[in-house]
Amino acid sequence: MKFEMSNKPLSMFSFSSLTDIVMLLLIFFLLTSQFVIQTGVKVKLPGAKNNEQTSPTRFVVTLTQDSRVFLGTSEVGLEALAAKLSEIYGQKPESNLLIRADKNVSIDLVIKVIDAAKGIGIDKFTIETEKESF
């Protein structure tokens, strides 16, 4: 049995393999985008049934379980928080302060952060929570 071999170039390109690769890449990026890890200080946020998506802001104050205060990713003392916020707040006065407090933080510390922010003129606050699953 003799097979015919031809060395002619292909006249048509088959896009089926290219389509498979694009589909696999699309599935890969869709799946991995669900596992985006939030950068910054790790805290266990309190849960809420009616959770809304927060808009990104430069003003993020994180309160950890051991009562440490972070502005962004840098640790600041509670006394120095107002001064650091006023430096940043002067550049963008229409911003919202996002408070990411661990669920075991006392409400007293959260009130002190809000009081320090109100002292420099910030009047919009958002307390970040996680969506409770049932």
C-alpha contacts under 8 A as a table, 3 or more apart, distances in Angstrom:
res1	aa1	res2	aa2	distance
10	L	13	F	6.93
14	S	17	S	7.10
15	F	18	L	5.15
15	F	19	T	6.05
16	S	19	T	5.11
16	S	20	D	6.30
17	S	20	D	5.08
17	S	21	I	6.40
18	L	21	I	5.18
18	L	22	V	6.30
19	T	22	V	5.15
19	T	23	M	6.09
20	D	23	M	5.11
20	D	24	L	6.19
21	I	24	L	5.14
21	I	25	L	6.21
22	V	25	L	5.10
22	V	26	L	6.12
23	M	26	L	5.04
23	M	27	I	6.23
24	L	27	I	5.14
24	L	28	F	6.09
25	L	28	F	4.99
25	L	29	F	6.19
26	L	29	F	5.34
26	L	30	L	6.14
27	I	30	L	5.14
27	I	31	L	6.13
28	F	31	L	5.31
28	F	32	T	6.12
29	F	32	T	5.17
29	F	33	S	5.91
30	L	33	S	5.38
30	L	34	Q	6.99
31	L	34	Q	5.66
31	L	35	F	7.48
32	T	35	F	5.39
32	T	36	V	7.14
33	S	36	V	5.63
39	T	42	K	7.98
40	G	72	G	7.06
40	G	73	T	5.41
41	V	62	T	6.98
41	V	64	T	7.99
41	V	70	F	7.78
41	V	73	T	6.39
42	K	64	T	7.89
43	V	62	T	7.97
43	V	63	L	7.79
43	V	64	T	6.06
43	V	65	Q	7.46
43	V	100	R	7.63
43	V	101	A	7.08
43	V	102	D	5.07
43	V	103	K	7.99
44	K	101	A	7.89
44	K	102	D	5.02
44	K	103	K	5.96
45	L	100	R	7.03
45	L	101	A	6.40
45	L	102	D	5.08
45	L	103	K	5.30
45	L	128	E	7.12
45	L	129	T	5.32
45	L	130	E	5.88
46	P	101	A	7.97
46	P	102	D	6.83
46	P	103	K	4.69
46	P	129	T	5.26
46	P	130	E	6.10
47	G	129	T	5.51
47	G	130	E	4.75
47	G	131	K	5.63
47	G	132	E	5.14
48	A	51	N	5.74
48	A	129	T	6.26
48	A	130	E	6.20
48	A	131	K	5.46
48	A	132	E	5.53
49	K	131	K	5.98
49	K	132	E	5.48
49	K	133	S	7.97
50	N	131	K	7.14
51	N	129	T	6.75
51	N	130	E	6.71
51	N	131	K	5.38
54	T	126	T	7.97
54	T	128	E	7.46
57	T	60	V	6.83
57	T	95	S	7.20
57	T	96	N	6.84
57	T	97	L	7.51
57	T	98	L	7.28
58	R	72	G	7.45
59	F	71	L	7.33
59	F	72	G	7.03
59	F	85	L	7.80
59	F	95	S	7.45
59	F	96	N	6.78
59	F	97	L	5.03
59	F	98	L	6.03
60	V	71	L	5.93
60	V	72	G	5.30
60	V	97	L	6.14
60	V	98	L	4.77
60	V	99	I	5.97
60	V	100	R	7.16
61	V	69	V	6.97
61	V	70	F	5.59
61	V	71	L	4.71
61	V	72	G	6.21
61	V	97	L	7.40
61	V	98	L	6.21
61	V	99	I	4.96
61	V	100	R	6.11
62	T	69	V	5.86
62	T	70	F	4.99
62	T	71	L	6.50
62	T	72	G	7.30
62	T	99	I	5.95
62	T	100	R	4.61
62	T	101	A	5.67
62	T	102	D	7.98
63	L	67	S	6.18
63	L	68	R	5.78
63	L	69	V	4.90
63	L	70	F	6.49
63	L	99	I	7.65
63	L	100	R	6.20
63	L	101	A	4.55
63	L	102	D	6.09
63	L	105	V	7.14
63	L	110	V	7.86
64	T	67	S	5.36
64	T	68	R	5.33
64	T	69	V	6.73
64	T	101	A	6.38
64	T	102	D	5.41
64	T	105	V	6.88
65	Q	68	R	7.37
65	Q	102	D	5.65
65	Q	103	K	7.65
65	Q	104	N	5.74
65	Q	105	V	5.43
66	D	105	V	7.72
67	S	105	V	6.78
67	S	109	L	7.52
68	R	75	E	7.33
68	R	76	V	7.94
68	R	77	G	7.48
69	V	75	E	5.90
69	V	76	V	5.76
69	V	77	G	6.14
69	V	78	L	6.49
70	F	73	T	5.99
70	F	74	S	5.46
70	F	75	E	4.21
70	F	76	V	5.55
70	F	77	G	7.95
71	L	74	S	5.61
71	L	75	E	6.26
71	L	76	V	6.52
71	L	81	L	7.55
76	V	80	A	6.22
76	V	81	L	6.15
77	G	80	A	5.22
77	G	81	L	6.12
78	L	81	L	5.14
78	L	82	A	7.77
78	L	112	K	7.99
78	L	113	V	7.33
79	E	82	A	6.89
80	A	83	A	5.41
80	A	84	K	6.30
81	L	84	K	5.21
81	L	85	L	6.01
81	L	113	V	7.82
81	L	116	A	7.12
82	A	85	L	5.12
82	A	86	S	6.07
82	A	116	A	5.30
82	A	117	A	6.18
82	A	119	G	7.51
82	A	120	I	6.83
83	A	86	S	5.19
83	A	87	E	6.43
84	K	87	E	5.24
84	K	88	I	6.61
85	L	88	I	5.26
85	L	89	Y	5.66
85	L	117	A	7.21
85	L	120	I	7.82
86	S	89	Y	4.86
86	S	90	G	5.91
86	S	120	I	6.13
87	E	90	G	5.72
87	E	91	Q	7.41
88	I	91	Q	5.66
88	I	92	K	7.13
89	Y	92	K	5.32
89	Y	93	P	5.43
89	Y	95	S	7.57
89	Y	122	I	7.93
90	G	93	P	5.80
92	K	95	S	6.17
93	P	122	I	7.81
95	S	122	I	7.80
95	S	124	K	7.40
96	N	122	I	7.47
96	N	123	D	7.76
96	N	124	K	4.97
96	N	125	F	5.71
96	N	126	T	7.16
97	L	122	I	7.34
97	L	124	K	6.17
97	L	125	F	4.83
97	L	126	T	6.22
98	L	125	F	5.98
98	L	126	T	4.84
98	L	127	I	5.97
98	L	128	E	6.80
99	I	125	F	7.27
99	I	126	T	6.04
99	I	127	I	4.79
99	I	128	E	6.10
100	R	127	I	6.13
100	R	128	E	5.27
100	R	129	T	7.66
101	A	105	V	6.46
101	A	110	V	7.38
101	A	127	I	7.48
101	A	128	E	7.46
102	D	105	V	5.44
105	V	109	L	7.08
105	V	110	V	7.77
106	S	109	L	5.72
106	S	110	V	7.04
107	I	110	V	5.08
107	I	111	I	6.18
108	D	111	I	5.14
108	D	112	K	6.26
109	L	112	K	5.04
109	L	113	V	6.37
110	V	113	V	5.17
110	V	114	I	6.29
111	I	114	I	5.03
111	I	115	D	5.97
112	K	115	D	4.98
112	K	116	A	6.12
113	V	116	A	5.12
113	V	117	A	6.24
114	I	117	A	5.08
114	I	118	K	6.08
114	I	125	F	7.83
115	D	118	K	5.08
115	D	119	G	6.14
116	A	119	G	5.13
116	A	120	I	6.99
117	A	120	I	5.56
117	A	121	G	6.61
117	A	122	I	5.37
117	A	123	D	7.57
118	K	121	G	5.03
118	K	122	I	5.00
118	K	123	D	5.88
119	G	122	I	7.47
122	I	125	F	7.94
